[in-house]
Amino acid sequence: MQNSVHYFIPYSVVAFIYLAVAADFWRTAKSATNAQSLKLHSAMIALGLMLHGWLLYRDVFSAGSVNLGFYYALSAIFWLTVLVYWLTDLKHELHSLQAFVLPPAAIFVLLPAFAIKNHYLPTAHEGLFMAHIGIAILAYSLFTFAALHALLMTIAERSLHNKPTLIKLPSFPPLMVMESLLFRVITIGFVLLTLTLISGVFFSEKIFGKPLQLNHKTLFSIASWMIYGWLLFGRYQYGWRGRKAINLTLIGFLLLLLAYIGSRFVLQVLLNK
């Protein structure tokens, strides 16, 4: 466990920045948020992203290898999720959605400071292998974003029809904007997941010391890929949207979660391997 001040303070600073922006947004949510406050929020998130990204780079790429410990993977996924929302907010004003995403991001950014066990890969010097790992993490991050975004669309839809919800956001972008963003992210994620599965065939022996096998991770990944492929086909062929799109997005993400996060959690957290 990384329990030194050297590791804990920088992560705490990032978590504080994320929480401060979210808290300030909720504090001023009932009044008209002025442009200056929104610019300040955006600048603070940018600062948090830069510091968060530097910490990930420092701790994941070290000693000529790659640390793909469970907590680092989660932290990287939420870093990319916040980054996508921040970039999209520059055009579509998604600050109310950022206020929802930042609190869990603050929690996950702290996890590497309490990492129970690192997981170093000795083949980090191989460029193609590194590309495989980078594409895989980016694909998982985009689908995490898609799942969170689909949940927010559900809340927005219920609020639009004055239905009760456990979580209420003060403002939402138009549902058409949210839906368009969802499918752009899923399309990019699907392409990256396809590349991940293809490249995994070539790197399986390097990672696991044996050829690709049809274990639970492979089967769940392929099932998730098929769900997202079917969703995109239905979207562009039949115009699927709304509840159907949200449900398939969440089903695909659950399968991907079982494929990757589930096995990592069991091995590195519960079994401490």
ChimeraX attribute file (.defattr): number of C-alpha atoms within 10 A of each C-alpha:
attribute: neighborCount
match mode: 1-to-1
recipient: residues
	/A:1	10
	/A:2	15
	/A:3	10
	/A:4	10
	/A:5	9
	/A:6	10
	/A:7	16
	/A:8	16
	/A:9	13
	/A:10	18
	/A:11	23
	/A:12	16
	/A:13	17
	/A:14	25
	/A:15	22
	/A:16	16
	/A:17	20
	/A:18	29
	/A:19	21
	/A:20	19
	/A:21	24
	/A:22	22
	/A:23	15
	/A:24	13
	/A:25	21
	/A:26	16
	/A:27	10
	/A:28	13
	/A:29	14
	/A:30	10
	/A:31	9
	/A:32	7
	/A:33	11
	/A:34	9
	/A:35	9
	/A:36	9
	/A:37	14
	/A:38	15
	/A:39	12
	/A:40	12
	/A:41	22
	/A:42	19
	/A:43	14
	/A:44	17
	/A:45	24
	/A:46	18
	/A:47	15
	/A:48	23
	/A:49	20
	/A:50	15
	/A:51	16
	/A:52	21
	/A:53	17
	/A:54	13
	/A:55	19
	/A:56	20
	/A:57	14
	/A:58	11
	/A:59	16
	/A:60	21
	/A:61	15
	/A:62	12
	/A:63	12
	/A:64	12
	/A:65	16
	/A:66	21
	/A:67	22
	/A:68	20
	/A:69	21
	/A:70	25
	/A:71	24
	/A:72	22
	/A:73	22
	/A:74	20
	/A:75	23
	/A:76	24
	/A:77	24
	/A:78	23
	/A:79	23
	/A:80	21
	/A:81	25
	/A:82	22
	/A:83	19
	/A:84	16
	/A:85	21
	/A:86	22
	/A:87	14
	/A:88	14
	/A:89	16
	/A:90	12
	/A:91	8
	/A:92	15
	/A:93	16
	/A:94	19
	/A:95	23
	/A:96	18
	/A:97	22
	/A:98	24
	/A:99	21
	/A:100	18
	/A:101	22
	/A:102	25
	/A:103	18
	/A:104	14
	/A:105	23
	/A:106	24
	/A:107	17
	/A:108	22
	/A:109	27
	/A:110	22
	/A:111	19
	/A:112	26
	/A:113	22
	/A:114	14
	/A:115	17
	/A:116	16
	/A:117	17
	/A:118	21
	/A:119	15
	/A:120	17
	/A:121	15
	/A:122	14
	/A:123	14
	/A:124	19
	/A:125	12
	/A:126	9
	/A:127	9
	/A:128	13
	/A:129	18
	/A:130	15
	/A:131	14
	/A:132	19
	/A:133	18
	/A:134	13
	/A:135	20
	/A:136	21
	/A:137	21
	/A:138	20
	/A:139	24
	/A:140	26
	/A:141	25
	/A:142	26
	/A:143	30
	/A:144	24
	/A:145	25
	/A:146	24
	/A:147	23
	/A:148	20
	/A:149	24
	/A:150	23
	/A:151	16
	/A:152	21
	/A:153	24
	/A:154	18
	/A:155	19
	/A:156	24
	/A:157	17
	/A:158	14
	/A:159	18
	/A:160	12
	/A:161	8
	/A:162	9
	/A:163	10
	/A:164	10
	/A:165	12
	/A:166	5
	/A:167	11
	/A:168	13
	/A:169	16
	/A:170	15
	/A:171	14
	/A:172	20
	/A:173	15
	/A:174	13
	/A:175	15
	/A:176	12
	/A:177	12
	/A:178	18
	/A:179	18
	/A:180	11
	/A:181	17
	/A:182	23
	/A:183	18
	/A:184	12
	/A:185	19
	/A:186	24
	/A:187	18
	/A:188	15
	/A:189	25
	/A:190	23
	/A:191	14
	/A:192	21
	/A:193	26
	/A:194	19
	/A:195	15
	/A:196	21
	/A:197	17
	/A:198	12
	/A:199	18
	/A:200	20
	/A:201	12
	/A:202	15
	/A:203	19
	/A:204	14
	/A:205	13
	/A:206	14
	/A:207	15
	/A:208	10
	/A:209	9
	/A:210	10
	/A:211	14
	/A:212	15
	/A:213	13
	/A:214	10
	/A:215	9
	/A:216	13
	/A:217	19
	/A:218	17
	/A:219	15
	/A:220	20
	/A:221	23
	/A:222	20
	/A:223	17
	/A:224	25
	/A:225	22
	/A:226	14
	/A:227	20
	/A:228	25
	/A:229	18
	/A:230	12
	/A:231	26
	/A:232	20
	/A:233	13
	/A:234	15
	/A:235	15
	/A:236	9
	/A:237	9
	/A:238	10
	/A:239	12
	/A:240	15
	/A:241	16
	/A:242	15
	/A:243	13
	/A:244	12
	/A:245	20
	/A:246	22
	/A:247	17
	/A:248	19
	/A:249	26
	/A:250	21
	/A:251	16
	/A:252	23
	/A:253	24
	/A:254	18
	/A:255	21
	/A:256	24
	/A:257	20
	/A:258	17
	/A:259	21
	/A:260	17
	/A:261	18
	/A:262	15
	/A:263	15
	/A:264	21
	/A:265	17
	/A:266	13
	/A:267	13
	/A:268	18
	/A:269	16
	/A:270	9
	/A:271	9
	/A:272	12
	/A:273	13
